[in-house]
């Protein structure tokens, strides 16, 4: 079983490496970290990760995982990336995204007519790609599984692990990474956060997300 | 405020990059990824990360984060690493670890007489270093904060963020990474997992952890 993680400059490291920590430990898993070309990619928190494969090295994968980024939408116009995403999706068993990675799936035309989720701050942007935004942590629609912001990728990966290898394996992986979360605050979703917290994060994210200007493209394939 | 993350071959990526995703976003944070020498380190899930600094480049940090690994104890005999850990701890505001990273702190002599935690599967090994194992997700003893297995680093980082920058900032960071966990199974701790799951993970981890043989060294400084 081959799992391909899209790596690209500006990506959010945890979006990819939460699921990677779990899915790479599935029995028989071969995990590939794939960028346009092999080499280092700089994430948005400063750490650089090695993409060991280029698009042309990986024409097929059983599972595709697309992480998000504050600048994920900059890939909307990147035809090399969108072509590769479409090609992998064409024969994948599972096509998945974390956070704003769903906007890349959307730009590739994968989400047209599907229910999907993304980071709460940009939920309505899924509509630009013909998707129906669903306010849930993980949304499945056929073989396409999308997760909400950043840390939701961990929950998604455990759900996928259960589907791929059975719930006994998924439970063992959960225990191996001691995933028994105990957040010290209860502020992890817009429904739970205070208005002040929500406003603060919207301001920060508004600055880092690209303007919704005329550079926006439709999801036409 | 300078935060130093120890990077080393064989480390578990999520141990470091969970906290890194949160702490790197603290106001005024300068995060450094430090290995014996600058360059790529290979993690135990296959992804390689770039250490941008070597030990000699970073003589001081306000926050030290030490990730774990199945082979964390192999660093017990690495005097270069232990000397650097002791030096940073000497003037840090917070000295922290995730998972078996606490065994590296222990080998450096940092945990002598302190309460601490680590991955549940190796809890009793803290005693080898004079520490008192505490079965908790995050344990604070003075300026030393230790987290349980892998994913516990995320909870620890939010606690630290609150201490360093105040709870409003920590709550905003929690919302930014949408950390509202919803594990699909309830198997994330030895108390919650079934006996069969526990036995399966113990077998896997027993294979990957080094034998507790005569190569064990005391925590004498």
Interface residues (C-beta under 8 A of the other chain):
Chain A: X12 X13 X14 X17 X18 X20 X21 X24 X25 X31 X33 X40 X45 X46 X47 X48 X49 X50 X52 X99 X119 X120 X137 X138 X148 X149 X150 X151 X152 X154 X155 X158 X159 X162 X167 X168 X170 X171 X172 X174 X175 X176 X177 X178 X179 X180 X181 X182 X183 X184 X185 X187 X188 X189 X190 X192 X193 X194 X196 X197 X198 X200 X201 X204 X205
Chain B: X12 X13 X14 X17 X18 X20 X21 X24 X25 X31 X33 X40 X45 X46 X47 X48 X49 X50 X52 X99 X119 X120 X137 X138 X148 X149 X150 X151 X152 X154 X155 X158 X159 X162 X167 X168 X170 X171 X172 X174 X175 X176 X177 X178 X179 X180 X181 X182 X183 X184 X185 X187 X188 X189 X190 X192 X193 X194 X196 X197 X198 X200 X201 X204 X205
